Amino acid sequence: MGHLPVDVRASLRFFAFYLANGTLDVDLLDGIDYRPTLFRFGSSLEQVFAIYGNVLEVDADGRVLNDGDAQYRAAQWIRAHCDPGYRVDPPFEAWETELHGP
């Protein structure tokens, strides 16, 4: 595969838009302005994108199957990062938070 399928690129674009706009999973993150925390240092933002990308599922035709689930898991990490009293349920598995690349 030379390029990510259009459906995957669209999901990534909307995820980035919602994240930057402060509207990622408004129910879970209601009243939490996570942007100053995430955008101050790249590693937090990097982790959010890693979780989203690791959880995102794509079928053989390149169609995204679970964009909402991937966004929700990323939102759970953000909530836990901003609210020490919040507990992620179910807890993250190692593959969900793994950072890939060099």
C-alpha positions as CSV (number, residue, x, y, z in Angstrom):
1,M,0.0,0.0,0.0
2,G,1.6,3.3,-1.1
3,H,-0.6,5.7,0.8
4,L,-3.1,5.5,3.6
5,P,-6.6,4.9,2.3
6,V,-8.8,8.0,1.9
7,D,-11.1,6.9,4.8
8,V,-8.1,6.6,7.2
9,R,-6.8,10.0,6.1
10,A,-10.2,11.5,6.7
11,S,-10.5,10.0,10.1
12,L,-7.0,11.4,11.1
13,R,-8.0,14.8,9.8
14,F,-11.2,14.9,11.8
15,F,-9.5,13.6,14.9
16,A,-6.8,16.3,14.6
17,F,-9.6,18.9,14.1
18,Y,-11.6,17.8,17.1
19,L,-8.5,17.6,19.2
20,A,-7.2,21.1,18.3
21,N,-10.7,22.6,18.5
22,G,-11.2,21.3,22.0
23,T,-14.2,19.2,21.0
24,L,-12.9,15.7,21.2
25,D,-15.5,13.6,23.0
26,V,-17.3,16.5,24.6
27,D,-19.2,14.2,27.0
28,L,-16.1,12.7,28.6
29,L,-14.0,15.9,28.5
30,D,-16.8,18.3,29.4
31,G,-15.3,21.3,31.2
32,I,-11.7,20.2,30.7
33,D,-9.6,22.5,28.6
34,Y,-6.9,19.9,27.8
35,R,-5.2,21.9,25.0
36,P,-2.7,23.9,27.1
37,T,-1.5,20.7,28.8
38,L,-1.2,18.7,25.6
39,F,0.2,21.4,23.3
40,R,2.8,22.6,25.8
41,F,5.1,19.6,25.3
42,G,5.0,17.3,22.3
43,S,5.2,14.0,24.2
44,S,1.6,14.3,25.5
45,L,0.3,15.1,22.0
46,E,2.4,12.3,20.6
47,Q,0.8,9.8,23.0
48,V,-2.7,10.9,22.1
49,F,-2.0,10.3,18.4
50,A,-0.3,7.0,19.2
51,I,-3.4,5.7,21.0
52,Y,-5.7,6.9,18.3
53,G,-3.6,5.3,15.6
54,N,-3.1,2.0,17.5
55,V,-6.8,1.6,18.3
56,L,-8.0,2.6,14.8
57,E,-9.1,-0.5,12.8
58,V,-9.3,-0.6,9.0
59,D,-10.8,-3.3,6.8
60,A,-9.2,-4.8,3.8
61,D,-10.7,-2.1,1.6
62,G,-9.2,0.7,3.7
63,R,-12.5,1.7,5.4
64,V,-12.2,2.8,9.0
65,L,-14.3,0.6,11.3
66,N,-14.1,2.2,14.7
67,D,-13.2,5.9,14.6
68,G,-15.5,6.6,17.6
69,D,-13.8,3.9,19.7
70,A,-10.3,5.2,18.8
71,Q,-11.3,8.8,19.6
72,Y,-12.8,7.7,22.9
73,R,-9.7,5.8,24.0
74,A,-7.6,8.9,23.2
75,A,-10.1,11.0,25.1
76,Q,-9.8,8.7,28.1
77,W,-6.0,9.1,28.1
78,I,-6.5,12.9,27.9
79,R,-9.0,12.9,30.8
80,A,-6.7,10.8,33.0
81,H,-3.8,13.1,32.1
82,C,-5.7,16.2,33.1
83,D,-7.8,14.7,36.0
84,P,-5.8,12.5,38.4
85,G,-9.0,11.2,39.9
86,Y,-10.3,9.8,36.7
87,R,-9.7,6.0,36.1
88,V,-9.6,4.6,32.6
89,D,-11.9,1.7,32.2
90,P,-10.9,-0.7,30.9
91,P,-7.3,0.1,31.7
92,F,-5.0,0.6,28.7
93,E,-3.3,-2.4,27.3
94,A,0.4,-2.0,26.3
95,W,-0.4,-2.2,22.5
96,E,-2.7,0.8,22.8
97,T,-0.1,3.1,24.2
98,E,2.9,1.8,22.3
99,L,4.9,4.5,20.4
100,H,6.1,3.2,17.0
101,G,9.0,4.4,14.9
102,P,12.6,5.2,15.1
